[in-house]
Amino acid sequence: MLSFTFRRLLIGSGMLLALSLLIFILLRLTPGDPIDAYIDPNVPMSPSDLAQLRIQLGLDQPLPVQYLAWLKEAVTGNLGYSIKRFDQPVLDLVLSRIGPTVLLMGSAIVIAIVAGIAIGVVSAVRRNSPLDISFSVFALAGISSPAFLSALIGLYIFSVRLNWMPSGGMLTPGAEFSIGDLLHHLVLPASLLAIAQAALITRYMRASLLEVLNQDYVRTARAKGVYEFWVITKHALRNALLPVVTLIGSTIGLAIGGAIFIESVFNWPGMGLLLVDAVETRDYPVIMGATLVIGACVIVVNLLTDITYAVIDPRIKVG
């Protein structure tokens, strides 16, 4: 198990390094000069001042030198300073926003796992029934609907028309903090973020369970007179969950992409909203730092998924 984990750590480190290089290259390929983000339109600067600022920021160096200099600082935990937020350290900004994002994504993933597995099991057991057809339509609609569309529709129905849920924010402005108020603001964005993942898990769970239910050992259990409930839960469900575990890890990336739209629509103070604001203001250090932290989180989750899969499936060699 240790060698298995070590190999996955090496692979994850290589992926994180490649991600940092890709982000750096893409930002440099965007239209405009990075120096423009540091210029205040209200403060005139001469060409010599611009040249001095370029030297001060290291932008006069070749791109490989700039990248290695940034990477050296990033390894030590220094992700630079925000351009548009009064020179605040990027790491502090990221750490202040990662908690709300983890809360939102964690809630959405729990909802997606519970709902997806439950609906998938019922759909497989009631195969080709009206209930199965209804769940299949839900799954297809959930997979096909982009996050921004689901967010806007949910916001309009539940906040504007029905007035059941708050239209934005994480807490009620001016009110004392309470778990009830937090949950009231969390339910709608987390549920909308969970739709795509729940739909995907539902389809995988249904297909996997249908395949397992046709195995010989399941038919043998039924022939021995075992109750159908125990046939499903004890004999079939665990084996059917194996491919779903891998899928759950891969949906983290889908959840991050959806969280960016959800946080923007609901003004949720997380990493997604921070990243959108940084892109709009061309705040390069924040874009680089936030994307790197998000990528690291995805890699860690995939590592934990691989280890979990290896633990629950004894057929996988981890030596």
N, C-alpha and C positions, 0 to 999 in steps of 0.2 A: 504493500500500500504506500509506503514512503517513497519508493522509486517511481510509482505511478503518479503520485502527487507532485514529485519533483519535476518529472517530465512535463506535466501540465503547467507547472509554474514557469518553466523555461519557454514553453510555447506561448503562454500568456504574456510574458515579458517581451518576447519578440513581436507579438501583435501590437502591444502598447507602443513600442518603439516605432513600428511601421505607421501606426495611427498618428503619432506626433509628427512624423515626417510628412505624412499626407496632409495634415491640417496646415502645417507651415507652408507647404508648396501651394496649396489651394488659396490660402490667404494672400500669398505673394502674386498669384495669377489674377486676383480680382482687379477690376478697373480702378485706376487711381494710384496715387503714391501714398504709402503708409505715413509719410511725414505730414500729410494733410490732416490726419486725425489729431495731431498735436498742435495745430495752428488755431489760434483764436481769431475769428474774422474781425473782431473789434480792435485787435492790436496789430498795427502794421509791422511787417518784418522785412528787412532788407535781404538781398541775396546772401550777403555774408552772414547774417543772423541765421538764415535757413541752413547754410552750410555748416555753421557751428553746431546747430541743433542736431543735424544729421550725424555729425561726428560724435556728439555727446550720447546719442541713442545707439550708436554702433551701426547705423543704417548705411554708412559709407563702406562697410566691409562686404566682401563677397558673400553670397547667400549661404554656402556651406559653413562659413565662419560664423555667421549670424545664428544659424540653426544650432551648431555645436555649443555656442555661448549660451543660448537659451536653454538647451537641454542640460547643460552643466548646472545651471541655476535651478532648473525644475527638479532635478534629482535630489537636491538639498532641501526642497520644499519651498523655494522662492519662485513663484509663478509670475512675478512682476507686479506692477502697479497699474490700477485702472486709469485710463486717460480721462474719462468723463465723470468720474466719481471722486474728484478731489484727491487723487493719488492714493486711494485706499488700496491696501494689499489685496491682490486677486484671491489669494488663499483665504483671507478673512471673509471676503464677499461670498466665495463658494461655500465655506463652512456655515455661514449664516443662512444660506438658502437650501442646503442639502437636506436639512431636517424636514421642512414642509414637503419636499419632493419625495423623500423616502416614505413619509406618512401617506401621501396621496397614492404613490405607486404600490406601496405595500398593501394598502386597503383594497386597491383595485385588483391586485393579483390574488389576494385571498378570496375576494368575491368571485373572480373569474374561475379559480380552481374549484371552489365549492359548487358554484352553479354549473360550470362546464362538465364536471365529473357526474354530478347528480342527473343533469339533463341527458348526458350521453348514455348513462346506464339505463335510465327509463326508456329512452328512445330505442336502445338495442333490445331490451326485454320486450317492448311492445312494437316490434318491427312491423312496418307497413300499416300500422294503425293510424287513425286520424291524429292521435297525439304525436306519433312519430313524424308524420308529415308536417304538422305544425312546428315542431322543434327543428326540423330540417329547413323549413322556410326561415325560421329565426336565425339559424346558423348561417345560412347563405346571405341573408340581409346584413347580419353583423359583420361578416368577413368583407362584404362588398362596400360597406359604408365607411368612408374616411373619417378620421377622428374629428376634423373640424366640422364636418356636416352633422355628425352625431351631437357634438357639443352645442352647435347653434340650435338644432331642433329641440334638444333637451332643455336648453336655456329658455327658449320661447315657450314651450309647453308648460314646464313645471315652475318657472319663475315669473314669466310675463303673464301668461294666460291664467294658470291655476293659482299662482302666488303661494305655492307650497314650500318652496325652497328659496334661499337667498340667491341673488343674481351674481354674486361675486365676493371675493375676499375670503380670508381664512377665519376671521372673527368679526363680530359686530363692532363697528367703530364706537369707541367711548364706553362700551360695556365692560364689566369685569369678566376676567377669564373664567370659563366654565367648560367642563367636558361636554355638556349638553349642547352648548353653543358651537363648539368646535365640530362635533358630530353633525350638527344641523347644516353647517357649511360644507362638510366633507362628503356627505352621502351622495349628492347629485354628481359632482365631478368624478368621484371615485367610481360610481356605477357606470357613468358614460365611458370612462376610460377602460372599464372592464369588459365592455360589450364585445370588442373585436377578439380579445383573448378568450373570453368565455365561449364565443362561437367557434373558434378554432379548436379549443379543447373538446368541445362537444362533438365535433365531427371525428376527431381522432379517437376519442373515447368510444364512440359508437362503433366505428369500424374495427377497432382493436378488440372490443368485447364480443362483437359478432364472430370474429375469427376464432377467439378462444372458446366460445360456446359450441363450436363445431368440432372441438378436439375430442379424442377418444376418452380421456380421463373424465371429462365433464359428462359425457353420455353414460359412462360407467357409474358415476356418482348418482345420476338420476335413476339408473336401473336398480341401484341398491335401495332406492326409496328415500334418499336424502331430500329434505325439504328444499324447494326451489330457492328460498331466501339464502340458505346456507350454500347451495350450489353456486349462487352468484357471488356472495360476499367472501366465502372461504376458499373456493376452488378457482373461480374464474377471474375475480376482480384484481387480485394481486398481479397475476401474469398480464392482464390487460393494461395495467397501469405502467408497465415498463416503458413503452414508447411514449406515453403521455408525460412521464417525468422528463425525458429529453426535450419534449416540446415545450414544457413549462419554462425551462431554462432559456430556450431560444425566443420565447415571447417577451423576455425582458427588454430586448432591443425594440420590439414593437411597442411596448408600453412606454419606453422613453420617448420615442417619436410621437406617440399620441399625447404624452404629458406636455410636450411643448405647446401643442395646440390647446389642450384643455386649460393649462395654466394661463395662456394668453386670453382665452375667452372669459374665464372666470376670475381673472386677476389674482390667481393663486401665487403667493410670494415664494416661488421655488426656483429651481435651477433652469427650468424651461423659460420662465418669464425673464430671468436674468440673461439668458443666452439671446433671446429675441431682442431685448433692449440693447445688448452689446452689438448685435449685428446692425441694428438701426442706427446706432451712433458710431459705428466703425471703431469700436473699442477692442483693438486687436489683442491686447494681453488677456482681457476677460474671455474673449472667444477661445483663445488657445487654452487657457487654464481650465475653463468650464468644460470644454469638449474633452480634454485629457482626463479630467476627473470622471466624467460620465463614461468614457471608454474604459477606464480602470474598473469602475463598478460593474460594467457589463462582463468584463473578462473574469472578475472574481466570482460573479454569479454563475457563469458558465463552468468555472472550475469546480464550484461546489456542486453543480448539477452533475458533472462527470463523476465526482467522488460518490455522490448519492446513488447514481445509477450503478456504479461498480459494487456498492455495498448491497443493494437490493437484488442484483442479478449475479448469482454465483458463477454463471458461465463466463463472465468477463475476467480475463487474466489481468491482475493488477501488479504482478511481480516484475 
